[in-house]
Amino acid sequence: EIKTNGSAPVKQVEGEEEEEEEVEAWGNKTQFLLACIGLAVGLGNVWRFPYLLHKNGGGAFLIPYIIMLCLEGLPIMYVEMAIGQYFRGGSIVSWEKIHPSLKGLGMCCVIISSFLCIYYVMVIAWVLYYLWVSLRTSPAYGGCDYTDDVCCTHDKTLYYWYAVVLKATPSIDDMGDGPSWELVVLLILAWIVTYLCVFQGVKSTGKAAYFAATFPYICLFILLVRGLTLPGADIGLTALFTPKF
């Protein structure tokens, strides 16, 4: 028989109470709130969402987006957090406690999250690379001092991305000059930062949330102010948000 003693559940066995194994918890409610806020903001808000908005009808895209956000996105997010808090466990443990046959669903959640982390950490390495080159007095991709002047003149930033950053080759069989050691070092650095954020569980994650949750919003605000003060910003906003059904 399971009874509760205050906030911690206990098991009563033959008249004796045996407390369950203590589960790690957030340091305080602020850490949990900041972690949730940080989960909602990422590179996609700056990089992917404006592109999808412009590609799929501008303001018209916001109508189904807001509807699905209210009917599906937010409720599922709330249910996911509620399940995790109620069972005080990760995906595998929580779904297994709901029903043993759902353990596979929890394993799928972990596998998907693993794939997401693998490619997203690489994206962070790219961000660190561009952060480093942006500290120069002039943009690294501002000139046409590369071998292929035609590609460089056509699209300087795109050429710099493929030829200089990625060192992309025409086919997968062509290894080129080998790996880009700058990206290898930055990828290792990104994984080290990721490890430092999670190696103590919610204890380290909660502390990292103070920075990880607030810094993206600061960057978004800076980009917003910068974008609104650029020449022709009103024209760009009109073209972005004008509904195209």
Helices and strands as residue ranges (DSSP letters): E 2-5, E 8-13, E 16-19, H 29-40, H 43-47, H 49-55, H 59-68, I 69-73, H 74-87, H 91-98, G 100-102, H 103-133, H 149-154, H 156-159, I 160-165, H 181-198, H 202-212, H 215-228, H 233-241
